[in-house]
Amino acid sequence: MSVEETTSEVILTHPDNNKTFVKILKYGATVFSWSLNGQEQLWLSSAAKLDGSKPVRGGIPLVFPVFGKNQDDEDLSKLPQHGLARNSTWEFLGQVKANPPTVQFGLGPEIANPELSKLWPMDYSLILTVEMGSEHLKTHIEVSNTSSDQQLKFNWLFHTYLKIDDIEDTMVSNLSGTKLFDQMLQESYVDKQPVVTFHEELDRIYQKVEDDRLVQVIDKGHPVHTIKRHNLPDAVVWNPWVEKSKGMGDFEPKDGFKELVCVEPGYVHDFVKLQPGQSWEAYQLLYKDKLNYQVL
Ligand SMILES: O=P(O)(O)OC[C@H]1O[C@H](O)[C@H](O)[C@@H](O)[C@@H]1O
């Protein structure tokens, strides 16, 4: 059977290769493991909570309706950092395709975390579609405004923790020439470096990155992850390094930052704004590709 459901998880196994599978926690609809022919692709903290007591530290947490901690918006500023989707138990809607195995999860205010929904009493419907091919993992989101009279204003982001061998051998490519907001320096500038490299905590929001820029994670010259984005103009690149990792209780081992890089496709610089009845969709596609250094 290619789709197995337990009380807390859904596991998809590829029909042609049982070493290719994905595990999704209903809490947060969080993909917390993706094995591609026996090789884990996502980083997961060994102290990550998988019991619904807090968002998962690793995998692909979903960020909605606000990225970070909003200070200005009357409604969104009441929510905690990264919103409510990653701390709500989603409904498993079932399998929609046999091959590639594809499943859907849904979230709306009627089942979302009640404490957080009180802080943000909006009408919306989210459908997450997870498709696992023999060589790829696609996460697709559709957000609908189900209100009859109110605008829906939100951020979306796939907070993807990619597993790597060694952060100091790793580069992230094809973001050069893009404007970014540096969360460490709290300032905006254009990245003039040919690739992103890591020597300390790095937390950058690259803005309005064209859809046809394929972001690649390169290990000693070899591309290990390729990320295609659809309708997600921003890309956050994050590595917590030594001090930030120490400060996160659910981050283990403490030197685990060496084996992860977060590349997070999102819509976070601006808000998506939907009028009553409107919908918006976007996806992230993770796959393997040859080195594709784009001259832009
Ligand atoms: O600790 P969390 O709430 O999961 O946030 C983890 C990280 O998310 C994003 O990458 C932000 O850019 C970082 O500033 C933040 O530290």
PDBQT file of the ligand as one rigid body, heavy atoms in Angstrom, charges set to zero:
ROOT
HETATM    1  O1  LIG A 301      12.307  29.428  15.751  1.00  0.00    +0.000 OA
HETATM    2  P1  LIG A 301      11.266  29.583  14.672  1.00  0.00    +0.000 P 
HETATM    3  O2  LIG A 301      10.066  30.363  15.122  1.00  0.00    +0.000 OA
HETATM    4  O3  LIG A 301      10.887  28.250  14.094  1.00  0.00    +0.000 OA
HETATM    5  O4  LIG A 301      11.927  30.421  13.515  1.00  0.00    +0.000 OA
HETATM    6  C1  LIG A 301      13.074  29.969  12.867  1.00  0.00    +0.000 C 
HETATM    7  C2  LIG A 301      13.566  30.969  11.831  1.00  0.00    +0.000 C 
HETATM    8  O5  LIG A 301      12.611  31.114  10.822  1.00  0.00    +0.000 OA
HETATM    9  C3  LIG A 301      13.019  31.905   9.684  1.00  0.00    +0.000 C 
HETATM   10  O6  LIG A 301      14.069  31.288   9.014  1.00  0.00    +0.000 OA
HETATM   11  C4  LIG A 301      13.426  33.296  10.120  1.00  0.00    +0.000 C 
HETATM   12  O7  LIG A 301      14.009  34.001   9.040  1.00  0.00    +0.000 OA
HETATM   13  C5  LIG A 301      14.374  33.243  11.283  1.00  0.00    +0.000 C 
HETATM   14  O8  LIG A 301      14.561  34.570  11.779  1.00  0.00    +0.000 OA
HETATM   15  C6  LIG A 301      13.859  32.354  12.398  1.00  0.00    +0.000 C 
HETATM   16  O9  LIG A 301      14.789  32.294  13.447  1.00  0.00    +0.000 OA
ENDROOT
TORSDOF 0
